[in-house]
Amino acid sequence: MLLDLVLPDSGGLHTCIKVLQFARGCPVIVLTAIGDENIACDAMRAGAQDYLFKSEADARSLRRAIRYAVERKNA
């Protein structure tokens, strides 16, 4: 699952924690804007598999992050 931490009705670490509780077993990759690295790291401590900066994400990095997140979740 790709999770943007800035949503119209919810955002930040609270959203990530709720999603992680609801979608147990599903690897979650957090999308964040530059400057939100602390929140992204907090999300990983809460159970997210990885995070990507929106401004730096491209097809290659997204494929890699998804592949690694699935492998980590299955390990």
C-alpha positions, 0 to 999 in steps of 0.5 A, a space after each residue: 500500500 502506498 500511503 500519502 501522509 497528507 490527506 484531505 481528511 487525515 494526515 501525519 503519523 496518526 493516519 499511518 498508525 490507523 492504516 497499519 492497524 486496519 491493513 495488518 499484513 499489508 506492506 505500507 510505503 509512506 509517501 512524504 514531502 521533503 522536510 517530513 523525514 522525521 515523520 517518515 522515520 516515525 512511521 517506519 518505527 510504527 510498522 511501515 516498510 519504507 518511505 519515499 520522498 514525493 519529489 524524488 520518486 520515479 518509476 524505478 525507485 517506486 518499483 524497488 521500494 515496493 519489491 523490497 517492502 513486500 520482501 521485508 513483510 514476508 521475511 
